[in-house]
Amino acid sequence: MLDLFLILLLLLLAYYWSSATKAREIAFSAAVVHCRKMDVMLLDDYAALTGQWLKRDDNGKVKVWRSFQFEFSSTGEERYHGKVIMLGRKILSIQMEPYRVQE
């Protein structure tokens, strides 16, 4: 019985790791596209997980809510923070700190 429990636990951990990796890839891709659209430079080529918990979607299904942070620059001198908010694999919002526009 203990062996079955350990196998199930390992399978759940593998599923969570796979899901978290896919979510990070989606968040990073969204940050890349958004930075290009806003004509700013994405810095450090990463999106870091800053928070997660369970939340219901519009249909009442429980999904994992995640928040990822990235850094960008508009002039190449300052660093600003941005945030990608996801529910499951869906992007809910992309937020960016106010930044200086290069003229």
All heavy atoms as an XYZ file, in Angstrom:
848
protein
N       0.819     -1.191      0.000
C       0.000      0.000      0.000
C       0.869      1.263      0.000
O       0.546      2.217     -0.679
C      -0.921     -0.036      1.223
C      -1.941      1.035      1.212
S      -3.123      0.718     -0.082
C      -4.422      1.739      0.430
N       1.938      1.237      0.769
C       2.844      2.383      0.811
C       3.494      2.604     -0.550
O       3.653      3.748     -0.987
C       3.910      2.172      1.895
C       4.927      3.310      2.049
C       4.219      4.599      2.452
C       5.977      2.947      3.056
N       3.848      1.522     -1.234
C       4.450      1.644     -2.563
C       3.497      2.331     -3.536
O       3.912      3.185     -4.326
C       4.836      0.267     -3.112
C       5.969     -0.371     -2.337
O       6.696      0.383     -1.646
O       6.126     -1.597     -2.414
N       2.238      1.970     -3.487
C       1.230      2.576     -4.359
C       1.096      4.072     -4.058
O       1.017      4.899     -4.974
C      -0.116      1.870     -4.180
C      -1.252      2.365     -5.057
C      -0.916      2.157     -6.526
C      -2.535      1.639     -4.700
N       1.102      4.428     -2.786
C       1.025      5.826     -2.395
C       2.238      6.609     -2.911
O       2.097      7.726     -3.425
C       0.934      5.944     -0.872
C       0.954      7.366     -0.388
C      -0.148      8.185     -0.540
C       2.104      7.884      0.197
C      -0.118      9.505     -0.109
C       2.143      9.196      0.629
C       1.031     10.008      0.476
N       3.433      6.050     -2.782
C       4.642      6.734     -3.250
C       4.643      6.902     -4.764
O       5.050      7.946     -5.284
C       5.884      5.977     -2.787
C       6.164      6.036     -1.281
C       7.369      5.169     -0.929
C       6.380      7.461     -0.838
N       4.178      5.881     -5.481
C       4.102      5.981     -6.939
C       3.110      7.070     -7.339
O       3.389      7.886     -8.220
C       3.727      4.618     -7.559
C       4.888      3.647     -7.401
C       3.341      4.772     -9.028
C       4.563      2.219     -7.792
N       1.958      7.100     -6.682
C       0.960      8.132     -6.963
C       1.508      9.520     -6.650
O       1.315     10.462     -7.425
C      -0.313      7.867     -6.149
C      -1.456      8.831     -6.383
C      -1.914      8.777     -7.832
C      -2.601      8.507     -5.456
N       2.222      9.661     -5.550
C       2.825     10.932     -5.189
C       3.854     11.373     -6.226
O       3.875     12.546     -6.633
C       3.473     10.832     -3.803
C       4.101     12.119     -3.268
C       3.042     13.189     -3.074
C       4.826     11.841     -1.967
N       4.678     10.457     -6.688
C       5.667     10.785     -7.725
C       4.991     11.188     -9.028
O       5.442     12.128     -9.705
C       6.609      9.610     -7.953
C       7.653      9.381     -6.867
C       8.440      8.095     -7.141
C       8.598     10.560     -6.779
N       3.918     10.517     -9.392
C       3.178     10.880    -10.603
C       2.561     12.274    -10.477
O       2.591     13.059    -11.428
C       2.101      9.847    -10.911
C       2.603      8.501    -11.421
C       1.449      7.511    -11.541
C       3.316      8.655    -12.748
N       2.023     12.590     -9.320
C       1.456     13.921     -9.099
C       2.529     15.007     -9.150
O       2.309     16.081     -9.723
C       0.720     13.974     -7.759
C      -0.626     13.275     -7.716
C      -1.171     13.250     -6.289
C      -1.611     13.930     -8.654
N       3.675     14.732     -8.573
C       4.788     15.693     -8.628
C       5.268     15.894    -10.060
O       5.564     17.023    -10.472
C       5.931     15.239     -7.733
C       5.710     15.397     -6.237
C       6.850     14.739     -5.452
C       5.578     16.853     -5.857
N       5.363     14.826    -10.828
C       5.781     14.932    -12.229
C       4.761     15.738    -13.034
O       5.129     16.577    -13.857
C       5.964     13.543    -12.830
N       3.477     15.507    -12.772
C       2.435     16.264    -13.472
C       2.512     17.742    -13.112
O       2.418     18.617    -13.978
C       1.046     15.711    -13.135
C      -0.057     16.536    -13.730
C      -0.355     16.456    -15.086
C      -0.786     17.427    -12.949
C      -1.349     17.234    -15.643
C      -1.778     18.206    -13.497
C      -2.058     18.105    -14.843
O      -3.039     18.890    -15.396
N       2.689     18.054    -11.830
C       2.800     19.444    -11.406
C       4.020     20.107    -12.044
O       3.932     21.233    -12.537
C       2.892     19.561     -9.884
C       3.186     20.967     -9.466
C       2.185     21.928     -9.463
C       4.478     21.363     -9.120
C       2.462     23.242     -9.130
C       4.756     22.663     -8.784
C       3.746     23.598     -8.787
O       4.034     24.899     -8.466
N       5.148     19.436    -12.049
C       6.369     19.998    -12.635
C       6.161     20.282    -14.119
O       6.537     21.344    -14.621
C       7.538     19.041    -12.421
C       8.807     19.533    -13.032
C       9.658     20.471    -12.536
C       9.351     19.134    -14.296
N      10.704     20.670    -13.407
C      10.540     19.864    -14.494
C       8.952     18.228    -15.260
C      11.304     19.715    -15.627
C       9.730     18.084    -16.393
C      10.897     18.825    -16.559
N       5.541     19.337    -14.826
C       5.269     19.515    -16.253
C       4.330     20.703    -16.480
O       4.546     21.524    -17.378
C       4.665     18.234    -16.820
O       4.260     18.418    -18.138
N       3.292     20.795    -15.674
C       2.337     21.889    -15.795
C       2.994     23.239    -15.490
O       2.759     24.225    -16.193
C       1.166     21.649    -14.839
O       0.297     22.733    -14.820
N       3.812     23.296    -14.471
C       4.490     24.535    -14.096
C       5.484     24.970    -15.171
O       5.595     26.158    -15.480
C       5.201     24.358    -12.759
N       6.178     24.015    -15.765
C       7.128     24.328    -16.835
C       6.406     24.889    -18.051
O       6.832     25.881    -18.644
C       7.934     23.075    -17.220
O       8.641     22.610    -16.066
C       8.922     23.364    -18.330
N       5.298     24.276    -18.432
C       4.514     24.743    -19.573
C       3.959     26.137    -19.297
O       3.982     27.006    -20.182
C       3.389     23.760    -19.880
C       2.584     24.117    -21.082
C       3.431     24.054    -22.341
C       2.579     24.326    -23.569
N       3.388     24.487    -24.760
N       3.471     26.385    -18.085
C       2.942     27.704    -17.733
C       4.036     28.769    -17.817
O       3.797     29.875    -18.311
C       2.336     27.675    -16.333
N       5.232     28.451    -17.347
C       6.346     29.409    -17.429
C       6.703     29.713    -18.879
O       6.970     30.865    -19.239
C       7.561     28.883    -16.667
C       8.688     29.911    -16.574
C       9.851     29.470    -15.717
N      10.480     28.280    -16.242
C      10.543     27.113    -15.608
N      10.031     26.980    -14.418
N      11.151     26.087    -16.154
N       6.683     28.697    -19.738
C       6.955     28.912    -21.161
C       5.900     29.808    -21.799
O       6.230     30.703    -22.584
C       7.013     27.569    -21.890
C       8.218     26.733    -21.542
C       8.130     25.319    -22.124
O       7.140     24.996    -22.809
O       9.059     24.539    -21.872
N       4.645     29.589    -21.468
C       3.559     30.413    -22.000
C       3.706     31.853    -21.515
O       3.566     32.803    -22.298
C       2.188     29.829    -21.610
C       1.964     28.490    -22.314
C       1.062     30.800    -21.933
C       0.766     27.709    -21.797
N       3.988     32.040    -20.237
C       4.160     33.389    -19.673
C       5.339     34.103    -20.320
O       5.247     35.291    -20.657
C       4.349     33.312    -18.161
N       6.444     33.401    -20.505
C       7.614     34.018    -21.127
C       7.311     34.417    -22.567
O       7.646     35.525    -22.995
C       8.816     33.073    -21.066
C      10.020     33.624    -21.761
C      10.728     34.676    -21.204
C      10.441     33.107    -22.975
C      11.840     35.204    -21.838
C      11.546     33.633    -23.619
C      12.247     34.688    -23.048
N       6.661     33.546    -23.313
C       6.298     33.863    -24.706
C       5.379     35.075    -24.766
O       5.527     35.941    -25.639
C       5.625     32.673    -25.374
O       6.517     31.603    -25.488
N       4.429     35.153    -23.851
C       3.527     36.304    -23.804
C       4.290     37.585    -23.490
O       4.013     38.638    -24.066
C       2.424     36.071    -22.781
N       5.262     37.507    -22.589
C       6.079     38.677    -22.248
C       6.907     39.125    -23.449
O       7.020     40.327    -23.718
C       6.981     38.373    -21.059
N       7.464     38.174    -24.189
C       8.258     38.499    -25.381
C       7.396     39.232    -26.403
O       7.768     40.291    -26.922
C       8.871     37.218    -26.001
C       9.431     37.494    -27.388
C       9.950     36.654    -25.099
N       6.233     38.682    -26.702
C       5.334     39.288    -27.694
C       4.882     40.673    -27.231
O       4.862     41.625    -28.013
C       4.121     38.362    -27.955
C       3.051     39.066    -28.766
C       4.570     37.089    -28.643
N       4.531     40.797    -25.967
C       4.058     42.080    -25.446
C       5.171     43.134    -25.482
O       4.915     44.291    -25.837
C       3.523     41.906    -24.029
C       2.770     43.094    -23.538
N       1.525     43.425    -24.012
C       3.090     44.039    -22.616
C       1.103     44.521    -23.407
N       2.044     44.911    -22.555
N       6.378     42.758    -25.118
C       7.498     43.704    -25.160
C       7.777     44.167    -26.590
O       8.046     45.350    -26.819
C       8.748     43.096    -24.533
S       8.686     43.028    -22.729
N       7.698     43.247    -27.538
C       7.889     43.647    -28.948
C       6.805     44.632    -29.375
O       7.078     45.613    -30.053
C       7.868     42.422    -29.856
C       9.125     41.629    -29.824
C       9.110     40.510    -30.835
N      10.241     39.629    -30.626
C      10.208     38.327    -30.780
N       9.096     37.724    -31.164
N      11.280     37.603    -30.559
N       5.564     44.336    -28.979
C       4.448     45.193    -29.352
C       4.582     46.583    -28.729
O       4.235     47.583    -29.349
C       3.138     44.546    -28.916
C       1.905     45.274    -29.385
C       0.631     44.472    -29.220
C       0.392     44.088    -27.787
N      -0.955     43.507    -27.573
N       5.098     46.648    -27.512
C       5.265     47.922    -26.812
C       6.591     48.600    -27.158
O       6.886     49.683    -26.650
C       5.166     47.709    -25.298
C       3.844     47.120    -24.845
S       2.402     48.062    -25.362
C       2.580     49.503    -24.365
N       7.414     47.959    -27.987
C       8.703     48.488    -28.439
C       9.658     48.742    -27.274
O      10.275     49.803    -27.166
C       8.507     49.762    -29.264
C       9.741     50.105    -30.083
O      10.493     49.171    -30.448
O       9.959     51.300    -30.355
N       9.759     47.743    -26.387
C      10.724     47.777    -25.290
C      11.549     46.498    -25.342
O      11.178     45.546    -26.024
C      10.037     47.928    -23.902
C       9.306     49.253    -23.808
C       9.104     46.774    -23.623
N      12.662     46.484    -24.611
C      13.550     45.325    -24.601
C      13.266     44.449    -23.387
O      13.283     44.942    -22.251
C      15.007     45.771    -24.531
C      15.482     46.543    -25.717
S      17.165     47.176    -25.474
C      16.861     48.506    -24.307
N      13.006     43.175    -23.623
C      12.879     42.215    -22.537
C      14.284     41.903    -22.045
O      15.164     41.569    -22.831
C      12.181     40.944    -23.019
C      11.985     39.845    -21.981
C      11.027     40.307    -20.889
C      11.445     38.595    -22.639
N      14.501     42.018    -20.745
C      15.827     41.799    -20.181
C      15.924     40.408    -19.563
O      14.947     39.870    -19.052
C      16.126     42.858    -19.119
C      16.078     44.300    -19.608
C      16.279     45.252    -18.437
C      17.096     44.555    -20.687
N      17.089     39.836    -19.581
C      17.452     38.598    -18.895
C      16.761     37.337    -19.417
O      17.003     36.255    -18.899
C      17.206     38.703    -17.379
C      17.961     39.858    -16.749
O      19.044     40.190    -17.265
O      17.470     40.420    -15.757
N      15.883     37.439    -20.391
C      15.229     36.273    -21.006
C      14.661     35.298    -19.977
O      14.947     34.105    -20.000
C      16.197     35.531    -21.937
C      16.495     36.323    -23.192
O      15.635     37.125    -23.596
O      17.575     36.150    -23.758
N      13.834     35.814    -19.060
C      13.207     34.926    -18.085
C      11.869     35.505    -17.631
O      11.602     36.696    -17.777
C      14.103     34.698    -16.862
C      14.023     35.817    -15.847
C      13.249     35.681    -14.699
C      14.695     37.013    -16.045
C      13.150     36.713    -13.782
C      14.606     38.039    -15.138
C      13.832     37.890    -14.008
O      13.728     38.907    -13.104
N      11.065     34.646    -17.089
C       9.846     35.030    -16.378
C       9.861     34.230    -15.084
O       9.855     33.002    -15.111
C       8.606     34.730    -17.202
N       9.914     34.906    -13.974
C      10.047     34.250    -12.665
C       8.683     34.130    -11.992
O       7.923     35.093    -11.935
C      10.989     35.047    -11.781
N       8.389     32.957    -11.466
C       7.159     32.727    -10.726
C       7.210     33.516     -9.425
O       8.148     33.385     -8.647
C       7.001     31.232    -10.431
C       5.743     30.832     -9.674
C       4.507     31.052    -10.538
C       5.832     29.371     -9.253
N       6.179     34.351     -9.181
C       6.153     35.148     -7.957
C       4.980     34.797     -7.053
O       4.943     35.246     -5.913
C       6.101     36.656     -8.275
O       4.957     36.924     -9.102
C       7.365     37.094     -8.985
N       4.045     34.019     -7.553
C       2.919     33.630     -6.711
C       2.033     32.621     -7.412
O       1.953     32.608     -8.637
N       1.373     31.786     -6.609
C       0.432     30.836     -7.180
C      -0.533     30.353     -6.106
O      -0.174     30.292     -4.936
C       1.136     29.652     -7.824
C       1.891     28.760     -6.891
C       2.552     27.610     -7.638
O       2.315     27.385     -8.800
N       3.386     26.885     -6.936
N      -1.750     30.095     -6.506
C      -2.732     29.461     -5.649
C      -3.882     28.972     -6.505
O      -3.904     29.196     -7.715
C      -3.212     30.363     -4.508
C      -3.832     31.662     -4.908
C      -5.093     31.865     -5.363
C      -3.214     32.946     -4.880
N      -5.307     33.186     -5.619
C      -4.162     33.879     -5.330
C      -1.959     33.402     -4.518
C      -3.887     35.236     -5.430
C      -1.710     34.749     -4.629
C      -2.653     35.646     -5.060
N      -4.839     28.314     -5.900
C      -5.979     27.784     -6.624
C      -7.085     28.834     -6.680
O      -7.335     29.531     -5.708
C      -6.498     26.515     -5.951
C      -5.516     25.351     -5.900
C      -6.125     24.182     -5.141
C      -5.097     24.926     -7.285
N      -7.727     28.927     -7.857
C      -8.782     29.907     -8.048
C      -9.776     29.348     -9.065
O      -9.397     28.586     -9.946
C      -8.167     31.215     -8.557
C      -9.111     32.367     -8.613
C      -8.363     33.632     -8.971
C      -9.337     34.795     -9.017
N      -8.664     36.034     -9.376
N     -11.028     29.732     -8.958
C     -12.051     29.267     -9.899
C     -12.076     30.154    -11.140
O     -11.943     31.371    -11.041
C     -13.425     29.269     -9.240
C     -13.533     28.260     -8.131
C     -14.964     28.109     -7.669
N     -15.042     27.224     -6.540
C     -15.171     25.906     -6.628
N     -15.234     25.341     -7.814
N     -15.236     25.164     -5.548
N     -12.290     29.524    -12.303
C     -12.447     30.286    -13.534
C     -13.911     30.703    -13.691
O     -14.728     30.506    -12.788
C     -11.933     29.495    -14.741
C     -12.731     28.236    -15.034
O     -13.774     28.003    -14.379
O     -12.320     27.477    -15.925
N     -14.275     31.276    -14.832
C     -15.642     31.758    -15.060
C     -16.672     30.633    -15.055
O     -17.848     30.872    -14.810
C     -15.715     32.513    -16.389
C     -14.903     33.797    -16.357
O     -14.672     34.328    -15.251
O     -14.509     34.277    -17.433
N     -16.235     29.418    -15.359
C     -17.134     28.264    -15.376
C     -17.191     27.543    -14.034
O     -17.860     26.528    -13.910
C     -16.712     27.271    -16.463
C     -16.770     27.895    -17.842
O     -17.651     28.694    -18.124
N     -15.823     27.548    -18.691
N     -16.467     28.034    -13.046
C     -16.475     27.425    -11.722
C     -15.467     26.312    -11.530
O     -15.417     25.697    -10.470
N     -14.644     26.025    -12.552
C     -13.617     24.989    -12.421
C     -12.417     25.542    -11.664
O     -12.000     26.675    -11.888
C     -13.176     24.494    -13.801
C     -14.253     23.727    -14.541
C     -13.766     23.281    -15.896
C     -12.769     22.158    -15.721
N     -12.318     21.589    -16.998
N     -11.853     24.737    -10.785
C     -10.675     25.149    -10.024
C      -9.435     24.966    -10.896
O      -9.198     23.899    -11.450
C     -10.542     24.327     -8.721
C      -9.262     24.680     -7.990
C     -11.753     24.538     -7.833
N      -8.652     26.052    -11.014
C      -7.415     26.032    -11.793
C      -6.325     26.718    -10.988
O      -6.600     27.394     -9.994
C      -7.612     26.743    -13.134
C      -8.597     26.034    -14.031
C      -8.590     26.618    -15.400
C      -9.509     25.789    -16.283
N      -9.502     26.262    -17.643
N      -5.102     26.567    -11.439
C      -3.969     27.197    -10.752
C      -3.795     28.616    -11.289
O      -3.643     28.821    -12.488
C      -2.666     26.392    -10.949
C      -1.503     27.078    -10.254
C      -2.826     24.973    -10.437
N      -3.857     29.589    -10.387
C      -3.585     30.988    -10.704
C      -2.107     31.216    -10.468
O      -1.571     30.835     -9.432
C      -4.414     31.879     -9.788
C      -4.232     33.352    -10.005
C      -5.011     34.169    -10.757
C      -3.222     34.198     -9.438
N      -4.557     35.449    -10.708
C      -3.446     35.498     -9.894
C      -2.149     33.963     -8.596
C      -2.645     36.561     -9.540
C      -1.339     35.014     -8.238
C      -1.591     36.308     -8.707
N      -1.427     31.813    -11.451
C       0.017     32.060    -11.315
C       0.347     33.491    -11.710
O      -0.264     34.051    -12.612
C       0.811     31.107    -12.214
C       0.764     29.664    -11.787
C       1.602     28.809    -12.746
N       1.707     27.441    -12.293
C       0.995     26.440    -12.774
N       0.115     26.651    -13.737
N       1.161     25.216    -12.310
N       1.351     34.033    -11.054
C       1.867     35.357    -11.368
C       3.362     35.220    -11.674
O       4.099     34.620    -10.892
C       1.658     36.280    -10.168
O       2.298     37.511    -10.375
N       3.764     35.760    -12.817
C       5.167     35.729    -13.234
C       5.666     37.157    -13.396
O       4.940     38.030    -13.866
C       5.325     35.010    -14.576
C       5.017     33.545    -14.528
C       3.731     33.083    -14.751
C       6.009     32.621    -14.259
C       3.440     31.737    -14.713
C       5.736     31.275    -14.215
C       4.439     30.828    -14.439
N       6.908     37.401    -13.018
C       7.514     38.721    -13.157
C       8.613     38.665    -14.212
O       9.334     37.671    -14.314
C       8.103     39.172    -11.831
C       8.685     40.568    -11.874
C       9.145     41.024    -10.502
O       8.641     40.587     -9.486
N      10.118     41.906    -10.487
N       8.725     39.757    -14.982
C       9.819     39.893    -15.946
C      10.330     41.327    -15.863
O       9.697     42.189    -15.249
C       9.358     39.549    -17.374
C       8.272     40.433    -17.921
C       8.580     41.543    -18.686
C       6.939     40.143    -17.681
C       7.582     42.357    -19.194
C       5.928     40.944    -18.183
C       6.249     42.056    -18.941
N      11.496     41.558    -16.430
C      12.077     42.901    -16.439
C      12.272     43.355    -17.869
O      12.577     42.553    -18.750
C      13.406     42.924    -15.684
C      13.238     42.697    -14.199
C      14.542     42.836    -13.431
O      15.627     42.692    -14.034
O      14.461     43.098    -12.221
N      12.095     44.674    -18.071
C      12.246     45.238    -19.400
C      12.872     46.624    -19.291
O      12.970     47.201    -18.201
C      10.890     45.304    -20.126
C       9.916     46.270    -19.511
C       9.801     47.559    -19.999
C       9.115     45.894    -18.448
C       8.905     48.458    -19.428
C       8.215     46.777    -17.872
C       8.109     48.069    -18.368
N      13.307     47.143    -20.426
C      13.887     48.479    -20.482
C      13.399     49.170    -21.736
O      13.281     48.545    -22.799
C      15.414     48.410    -20.477
O      15.965     49.709    -20.568
N      13.135     50.454    -21.608
C      12.704     51.225    -22.780
C      13.858     52.005    -23.389
O      13.826     52.333    -24.571
C      11.581     52.183    -22.394
O      12.018     53.069    -21.384
N      14.880     52.299    -22.592
C      16.005     53.111    -23.065
C      17.326     52.351    -23.041
O      18.314     52.833    -23.573
C      16.163     54.374    -22.186
O      16.480     53.959    -20.860
C      14.907     55.215    -22.192
N      17.355     51.213    -22.377
C      18.598     50.476    -22.224
C      19.346     50.845    -20.962
O      20.364     50.242    -20.637
N      18.859     51.849    -20.236
C      19.528     52.293    -19.015
C      18.780     51.882    -17.754
O      19.385     51.457    -16.788
C      19.709     53.814    -19.046
C      20.642     54.266    -20.151
C      20.754     55.781    -20.216
O      20.272     56.470    -19.297
O      21.332     56.270    -21.200
N      17.463     52.036    -17.745
C      16.662     51.712    -16.565
C      16.054     50.325    -16.699
O      15.834     49.835    -17.791
C      15.523     52.727    -16.369
C      15.983     54.142    -16.152
C      16.012     54.944    -17.443
O      15.656     54.392    -18.497
O      16.413     56.105    -17.395
N      15.772     49.713    -15.551
C      15.074     48.425    -15.511
C      13.699     48.649    -14.911
O      13.568     49.306    -13.878
C      15.834     47.418    -14.658
C      17.128     46.944    -15.273
C      17.927     46.091    -14.311
N      17.754     44.669    -14.421
C      18.241     43.897    -15.376
N      18.896     44.431    -16.370
N      18.067     42.598    -15.351
N      12.709     48.087    -15.566
C      11.337     48.171    -15.078
C      10.788     46.749    -14.943
O      11.279     45.823    -15.578
C      10.459     48.956    -16.057
C      10.937     50.363    -16.298
C      11.704     50.671    -17.417
C      10.626     51.387    -15.415
C      12.141     51.956    -17.655
C      11.059     52.683    -15.645
C      11.819     52.962    -16.767
O      12.258     54.233    -16.992
N       9.745     46.616    -14.124
C       9.143     45.305    -13.894
C       7.817     45.188    -14.629
O       7.059     46.147    -14.734
C       8.898     45.079    -12.398
C      10.142     45.027    -11.589
N      10.940     43.907    -11.527
C      10.762     45.963    -10.836
C      11.986     44.161    -10.763
N      11.898     45.413    -10.328
N       7.573     43.988    -15.098
C       6.296     43.653    -15.697
C       5.778     42.385    -15.055
O       6.517     41.658    -14.380
N       4.497     42.111    -15.246
C       3.881     40.953    -14.617
C       2.922     40.298    -15.598
O       2.160     40.978    -16.280
C       3.122     41.401    -13.373
C       2.559     40.279    -12.547
C       1.742     40.793    -11.377
C       2.630     41.389    -10.320
N       1.910     41.684     -9.076
N       2.979     38.973    -15.657
C       2.036     38.177    -16.439
C       1.184     37.397    -15.444
O       1.719     36.682    -14.596
C       2.756     37.197    -17.391
C       1.751     36.344    -18.151
C       3.668     37.942    -18.355
N      -0.135     37.539    -15.545
C      -1.069     36.837    -14.676
C      -1.765     35.765    -15.512
O      -2.300     36.050    -16.583
C      -2.126     37.796    -14.086
C      -1.477     38.969    -13.368
C      -3.104     37.033    -13.188
C      -0.702     38.606    -12.142
N      -1.753     34.522    -14.992
C      -2.352     33.396    -15.706
C      -3.341     32.655    -14.812
O      -3.171     32.615    -13.593
C      -1.281     32.399    -16.140
C      -0.280     32.931    -17.122
S       0.958     31.698    -17.566
C      -0.050     30.487    -18.410
N      -4.343     32.061    -15.443
C      -5.249     31.143    -14.771
C      -5.272     29.886    -15.617
O      -5.765     29.908    -16.746
C      -6.643     31.735    -14.618
C      -7.636     30.902    -13.832
C      -7.127     30.644    -12.405
C      -8.991     31.575    -13.783
N      -4.698     28.822    -15.095
C      -4.490     27.624    -15.911
C      -3.440     27.945    -16.955
O      -2.345     28.401    -16.630
N      -3.792     27.761    -18.229
C      -2.871     28.109    -19.314
C      -3.306     29.362    -20.055
O      -2.783     29.688    -21.113
C      -2.754     26.941    -20.291
C      -2.060     25.751    -19.677
C      -1.799     24.697    -20.692
N      -1.047     23.606    -20.077
C      -0.593     22.590    -20.752
N      -0.813     22.490    -22.033
N       0.083     21.643    -20.131
N      -4.269     30.071    -19.498
C      -4.811     31.268    -20.124
C      -4.181     32.518    -19.513
O      -4.096     32.650    -18.299
C      -6.329     31.307    -19.936
C      -6.992     32.496    -20.532
C      -8.479     32.473    -20.262
C      -9.125     33.736    -20.797
N     -10.535     33.810    -20.417
N      -3.761     33.451    -20.368
C      -3.221     34.730    -19.918
C      -4.394     35.626    -19.525
O      -5.264     35.899    -20.352
C      -2.397     35.418    -21.033
C      -1.271     34.521    -21.535
C      -1.879     36.768    -20.558
C      -0.182     34.266    -20.553
N      -4.428     36.068    -18.280
C      -5.472     36.988    -17.840
C      -5.078     38.435    -18.093
O      -5.905     39.243    -18.514
C      -5.776     36.796    -16.355
C      -6.363     35.458    -15.939
C      -6.611     35.433    -14.435
C      -7.646     35.164    -16.701
N      -3.812     38.764    -17.810
C      -3.361     40.135    -18.037
C      -1.843     40.191    -18.094
O      -1.153     39.309    -17.575
C      -3.874     41.073    -16.943
O      -3.259     40.781    -15.711
N      -1.371     41.249    -18.731
C       0.055     41.579    -18.731
C       0.143     43.029    -18.289
O      -0.480     43.910    -18.894
C       0.694     41.388    -20.120
C       0.545     39.936    -20.575
C       2.164     41.804    -20.081
C       1.051     39.660    -21.965
N       0.870     43.260    -17.213
C       0.979     44.601    -16.643
C       2.434     45.039    -16.695
O       3.339     44.229    -16.509
C       0.490     44.587    -15.195
C      -0.903     44.042    -15.038
C      -1.213     43.621    -13.609
O      -0.408     43.790    -12.702
N      -2.390     43.056    -13.417
N       2.628     46.330    -16.932
C       3.979     46.890    -16.965
C       4.007     48.153    -16.123
O       3.050     48.927    -16.131
C       4.387     47.210    -18.406
C       4.418     45.988    -19.317
S       4.673     46.402    -21.039
C       6.445     46.623    -21.057
N       5.115     48.345    -15.391
C       5.303     49.589    -14.651
C       5.351     50.747    -15.647
O       5.762     50.569    -16.791
C       6.631     49.575    -13.895
C       6.682     48.676    -12.714
C       8.027     48.745    -11.996
O       9.030     49.191    -12.596
O       8.066     48.351    -10.825
N       4.970     51.942    -15.213
C       5.160     53.112    -16.086
C       6.651     53.249    -16.410
O       7.503     53.087    -15.538
C       4.676     54.285    -15.237
C       3.788     53.672    -14.203
C       4.327     52.296    -13.964
N       6.948     53.559    -17.664
C       8.335     53.641    -18.094
C       8.557     54.856    -18.978
O       7.608     55.395    -19.564
C       8.776     52.360    -18.815
C       7.953     52.014    -20.041
C       8.313     52.475    -21.298
C       6.820     51.215    -19.915
C       7.561     52.146    -22.418
C       6.064     50.875    -21.027
C       6.443     51.351    -22.266
O       5.688     51.031    -23.369
N       9.807     55.275    -19.037
C      10.192     56.422    -19.842
C      10.174     56.039    -21.323
O      10.690     54.998    -21.713
C      11.590     56.890    -19.458
C      12.053     58.106    -20.242
C      13.385     58.579    -19.780
N      13.248     58.957    -18.369
C      14.263     59.052    -17.531
N      15.475     58.773    -17.927
N      14.073     59.403    -16.298
N       9.575     56.900    -22.133
C       9.517     56.663    -23.569
C      10.680     57.406    -24.205
O      10.868     58.607    -23.979
C       8.176     57.141    -24.167
C       8.165     56.954    -25.683
C       7.016     56.408    -23.519
N      11.449     56.704    -25.003
C      12.598     57.307    -25.672
C      12.123     58.086    -26.885
O      11.371     57.603    -27.706
C      13.587     56.224    -26.081
C      14.927     56.738    -26.464
C      15.908     55.581    -26.664
O      15.523     54.475    -26.927
N      17.175     55.886    -26.547
N      12.567     59.339    -26.987
C      12.133     60.201    -28.096
C      13.132     60.223    -29.204
O      14.248     59.961    -29.122
C      11.895     61.599    -27.588
C      10.757     61.637    -26.598
C      10.528     63.013    -26.054
O      10.869     64.005    -26.715
O      10.002     63.113    -24.952
